[in-house]
Structures are given as structure tokens and as C-alpha cells.
Amino acid sequence: LNGLIAVPAGEGGAFPLVVVLHGNHPGCPLDSSDVDRWPCDREVEQPNYRGFDYLLQTLADNGYVALSMNINAENTLGFGEPIAGERLGQIFDQHMQALAKAASGGENLFGVDLNGRVDLSRIVLVGHSRGGEESVRLARELNDEKTESVNLPYGPISGLVLLASAVTAVNPDGGIPVPTAIILPVCDGDVISQDGQHFFEAARLAPQQTERIISVWLEQANHNFFNRNLGPDPFWLQDRPDCSSIL
């Protein structure tokens, strides 16, 4: 288990859970081939998950348990890549299984009291960049009654928020099985073609789509600054007056 967790202060619960999935940003130092090979020493690994500490705090202040997981193992290169999403599914399951134990009064690996405080039947995924499309993959897998997810001590997924989502390994066709909000940063200097909108259009056109989907433009927002650990976007839209000042 490797990440950050925030829990509402005081008594009460069980609170719904928000899980934040960071994007595909170099997690390990680049080698001579400009590849960030994972695993690497924790002293040099970039903790991309920590860049959402402000979001976890805000969520906890508003009655959510919020968790940001280290998913560099999914997003960086290793010793041969598995099926896309395979490692992420394993990491997510390990964290949720551990949360289920802690929430039921069992072994607690999270460093904060969680007994009776987490409702693992109400989970929202917030995915940034590649984490956005991967949150769609997880929702599809965990909300499919034909899978083993019906026997898990958590889920299914209740909703999604996609922040500047990429579309590289997850096909938008077929819709999304849960209510979803898609946030498109107007000044995105990475996913410059606003690929996240494909999830909105595919859901809008899918005959089996029954859940609400909303897509929102966020003025003066770029790609990287959702995550406080990242620097400026790869491409700066300096010729755009509306992007001269970035949130």
C-alpha cells in the first residue's frame, strides 16, 4: 500500500469513498532511452499521487474518505508490459481489500481509524489524464455482473470524474455504466485535442447508455496543474490570450 488518505474529522460514518487515480507522468528517472523504467528506488521515484493532497483535504472536509494511490506501476515501463490496466486492477484491489478489513474492525494498514467509517458500496473514481480513461475501465469491469466483482467486499463504482482525460488504451465506444462528469481544461497543453470529449460523445450515442454524463469546459485550466507535483504543460499555449493566466 502506497498513497495518501484523508478522513473526515470527528465521529460519524460510514462515509462514501473517493479514489484518485493520477496520470501517466514519469514515475522513475529517465534512462538513456528516455524511458522511465519501473521499479526504481523509492528515494528517486516521483510520488505523483501526492499532488492531489489539496483535493483529498477538501473532500474529507466535505464528508468523504479520500484516497490517492501510487499507480506508477501501471503507468511507467518495467520488464515487459502486461495487458493494459492489469497492474492497476491489482493495485486497486489490494487497496480496496485492505480498506474493507480496516472498515470492519480488522487489520488497519492506513494509519488512521477507519473502523465503521468507510462505505465501500459507494465509490467514486476521480481520474486525471491517463487515470481518467483507466477509471472508465475499472468502472466497466467492476459494474459488470458477469465478472467476479459481485463477490468482492467493495463496489460497484457509483460515479466518475474525468480530469483532462486521455484516450489511449480504453475504447470510448459502448458508453459508461455510471454517472460521469468530464472536465475539459480549456488551456490543455498536453491532451491538446481534448480527447476526453470522446467519452461524452460515445456515451451520448450509445443505445444502452442510461446514466447521466456531463461535459464541462474549465476556463484558464491547463493539463498538469490539477496535480501539484507537476510542472507546466509540455506545450504552452502562449499565443492564446485566454491562457495567459493559468489556474
C-alpha positions in Angstrom: 0.0 0.0 0.0 1.4 3.3 -1.0 -0.6 6.6 -1.1 -2.3 9.3 0.8 -5.6 9.1 2.7 -7.9 11.7 4.2 -10.8 11.0 6.6 -13.4 13.5 7.9 -12.6 14.8 11.4 -14.7 13.8 14.4 -17.1 10.9 14.8 -19.6 9.5 12.3 -19.7 7.5 9.1 -19.8 5.4 7.2 -18.6 7.9 4.6 -18.5 7.4 0.8 -15.1 6.8 -0.7 -13.4 8.8 -3.4 -10.3 7.2 -5.1 -8.0 9.4 -7.1 -6.0 7.9 -10.0 -3.1 10.0 -11.1 -1.9 10.1 -14.7 1.0 8.8 -16.8 3.8 11.1 -15.7 7.4 9.8 -15.3 7.5 7.9 -12.0 11.1 6.9 -12.3 14.2 8.7 -13.6 14.6 8.5 -17.4 17.3 6.2 -18.7 19.5 6.8 -21.8 16.5 5.8 -24.0 14.2 8.4 -22.2 12.2 5.6 -20.7 11.1 5.8 -17.0 11.7 2.1 -16.1 9.8 0.9 -13.0 10.5 -0.2 -10.4 13.1 2.3 -9.1 14.4 3.3 -5.7 11.7 5.0 -3.6 14.2 7.8 -2.9 14.1 8.8 -6.6 10.6 7.7 -7.6 8.3 10.6 -8.3 5.3 10.5 -5.9 2.7 11.6 -8.4 -0.1 10.6 -6.1 0.9 13.3 -3.6 0.0 16.0 -6.0 -3.7 15.6 -5.1 -3.3 16.3 -1.3 -5.3 19.5 -1.6 -8.2 17.6 -3.2 -8.2 14.9 -0.6 -8.3 17.5 2.2 -11.3 19.3 0.5 -13.1 16.0 0.1 -12.6 15.0 3.7 -13.8 18.4 4.8 -17.0 17.7 2.9 -17.7 14.2 4.3 -15.8 11.8 2.1 -13.0 9.4 2.8 -10.5 10.2 0.0 -7.6 8.0 -1.2 -4.9 8.8 -3.7 -3.0 5.7 -4.7 0.5 5.3 -6.2 -0.1 3.7 -9.6 3.3 4.3 -11.1 3.5 0.5 -11.5 0.7 0.8 -14.1 1.9 4.0 -15.8 5.6 3.5 -16.1 7.6 1.0 -18.1 9.0 -2.2 -16.5 10.4 -5.5 -17.6 7.8 -6.1 -20.3 4.3 -4.7 -20.1 1.2 -6.7 -19.1 -2.3 -6.2 -20.6 -3.2 -2.5 -20.2 -5.0 -1.9 -16.9 -3.8 -5.3 -15.4 -1.5 -3.8 -12.8 -3.9 -1.0 -12.0 -6.6 -3.6 -11.3 -4.3 -5.4 -9.0 -3.2 -2.3 -7.1 -6.8 -1.1 -6.8 -7.9 -4.5 -5.5 -5.2 -4.6 -2.9 -6.1 -1.2 -1.5 -9.8 -1.9 -1.5 -9.4 -5.3 0.2 -7.2 -3.7 2.9 -9.8 -0.9 3.3 -12.6 -3.4 3.7 -10.7 -5.1 6.5 -9.9 -1.8 8.3 -13.5 -0.6 7.9 -14.8 -3.8 9.5 -12.5 -3.5 12.5 -9.8 -5.8 11.2 -6.2 -5.2 10.3 -5.6 -1.5 9.6 -2.6 -0.5 7.4 -3.7 3.1 6.8 -2.5 4.8 9.9 -5.9 6.4 10.7 -9.1 5.0 12.4 -11.3 3.5 9.7 -13.5 1.2 11.7 -17.1 1.7 10.6 -16.1 4.9 8.8 -15.9 3.9 5.1 -18.9 2.8 2.9 -17.3 0.7 0.3 -20.6 0.3 -1.6 -20.3 3.9 -2.5 -17.1 4.6 -4.5 -16.4 7.4 -6.9 -13.2 7.4 -9.0 -11.5 10.7 -10.0 -9.0 10.1 -12.8 -6.5 12.6 -14.1 -5.1 12.3 -17.6 -4.5 8.6 -18.3 -6.1 7.9 -14.9 -9.3 9.3 -16.4 -9.6 6.6 -19.1 -8.4 3.9 -16.6 -11.2 4.9 -14.2 -13.7 4.2 -17.1 -12.0 0.7 -17.5 -12.3 0.0 -13.8 -16.0 1.1 -13.7 -16.8 -1.1 -16.6 -15.1 -4.1 -15.1 -16.5 -3.7 -11.5 -20.0 -3.0 -12.7 -20.2 -6.0 -15.0 -22.5 -8.5 -13.3 -20.8 -11.3 -15.3 -17.4 -10.7 -13.6 -16.2 -11.8 -10.1 -16.8 -8.3 -8.9 -20.2 -9.3 -7.5 -18.3 -11.3 -4.8 -15.9 -8.6 -3.8 -16.2 -6.7 -0.4 -16.3 -3.4 -2.3 -18.0 -1.7 -5.2 -19.5 -1.5 -7.6 -18.5 2.0 -8.8 -21.1 4.8 -8.2 -19.6 7.6 -10.3 -16.7 9.0 -12.2 -15.0 12.4 -12.6 -12.5 12.6 -15.6 -10.0 15.4 -15.4 -8.3 16.2 -18.7 -8.7 12.6 -19.6 -6.5 10.9 -22.2 -7.9 8.2 -24.6 -5.1 5.8 -25.5 -5.9 2.3 -24.2 -9.6 2.4 -23.4 -12.2 2.5 -26.2 -14.9 5.1 -25.5 -17.4 3.1 -27.5 -20.1 1.4 -25.5 -20.8 4.2 -23.1 -20.1 4.4 -19.3 -22.2 2.5 -16.8 -22.2 5.2 -14.0 -23.0 8.9 -13.7 -19.9 10.8 -15.0 -18.6 14.3 -15.1 -15.9 15.1 -17.7 -13.8 18.3 -17.1 -12.0 19.7 -20.1 -9.4 22.3 -19.3 -9.6 25.0 -21.9 -5.8 25.6 -21.9 -4.7 21.9 -22.0 -1.1 21.8 -23.2 -0.8 18.0 -23.2 -4.0 16.4 -24.4 -4.4 19.3 -26.8 -7.2 17.6 -28.8 -9.4 17.3 -25.7 -9.7 13.6 -26.1 -11.9 13.2 -23.0 -14.8 14.5 -25.0 -14.8 11.2 -26.9 -16.2 9.6 -23.8 -19.1 12.1 -23.7 -19.9 11.6 -27.4 -19.7 7.8 -27.3 -22.0 7.8 -24.3 -24.4 10.2 -25.9 -24.6 7.9 -29.0 -24.6 4.5 -27.2 -28.1 3.0 -27.3 -27.5 1.2 -24.0 -26.4 4.4 -22.2 -28.8 5.1 -19.3 -26.7 7.1 -16.8 -26.2 10.8 -16.9 -23.0 12.2 -18.5 -21.9 15.9 -18.3 -19.0 17.6 -20.0 -17.7 20.9 -18.8 -15.2 23.4 -20.1 -13.0 24.8 -17.3 -11.6 28.2 -18.3 -7.9 29.1 -17.6 -7.2 25.5 -16.6 -4.3 23.5 -18.1 -3.4 19.8 -18.0 -0.7 19.4 -15.4 -1.8 21.8 -12.7 -4.6 19.6 -11.4 -1.6 17.8 -9.9 0.6 19.9 -7.6 3.6 17.7 -8.2 3.8 18.5 -11.9 5.5 21.4 -13.7 4.0 23.3 -16.7 2.4 21.5 -19.6 4.6 20.2 -22.4 3.0 22.7 -24.8 2.4 26.2 -23.5 -0.4 28.0 -25.4 1.3 31.3 -25.1 -0.4 32.7 -28.2 -3.8 32.4 -26.5 -4.8 35.5 -24.5 -7.3 33.4 -22.6 -4.5 31.2 -21.4 -2.0 33.9 -20.3 -3.0 33.3 -16.7 -3.5 29.6 -15.6 -5.4 28.4 -12.6 
